[in-house]
Amino acid sequence: MILVLSDVHLGYARCNKKVSSIFLDTYEKGNIDHLILLGDFFDF
């Protein structure tokens, strides 16, 4: 499985860290072969 995350913007005051965390926890035990991060993952 390929998991793709885009434009998470961690560090931005209005980013939804809880939803991102729940999403990643959901797939943590899955069969992920590749994790692809697109766009702005961190926002400083």
C-alpha positions in Angstrom: 0.0 0.0 0.0 1.1 3.5 -0.7 0.0 6.2 1.7 0.1 9.8 0.6 -0.2 12.9 2.8 -0.3 16.4 1.4 -0.2 19.9 2.9 -0.5 18.9 6.6 1.1 22.2 7.7 2.2 21.1 11.2 3.3 24.1 13.1 0.6 26.4 11.8 -1.7 27.6 14.5 -4.9 26.3 12.8 -3.6 22.9 11.6 -5.6 20.0 12.8 -2.9 17.9 14.5 -5.4 15.6 16.1 -7.0 14.5 12.8 -3.5 14.0 11.3 -2.5 11.9 14.3 -5.7 9.8 14.2 -5.2 9.2 10.4 -1.6 8.0 10.8 -2.5 5.8 13.8 -5.2 4.2 11.7 -2.7 3.1 9.1 0.2 2.4 11.6 -0.7 -1.3 11.9 -1.5 -1.7 8.2 0.6 -2.9 5.4 2.2 0.4 4.2 5.1 -0.1 1.8 5.7 3.6 1.1 4.8 6.9 2.8 4.8 9.9 0.4 4.7 13.4 1.9 3.6 16.1 -0.6 3.3 19.8 -0.3 4.0 21.6 3.0 4.3 19.0 5.8 5.8 21.5 8.3 4.9 25.2 8.5 7.2 27.5 10.3 
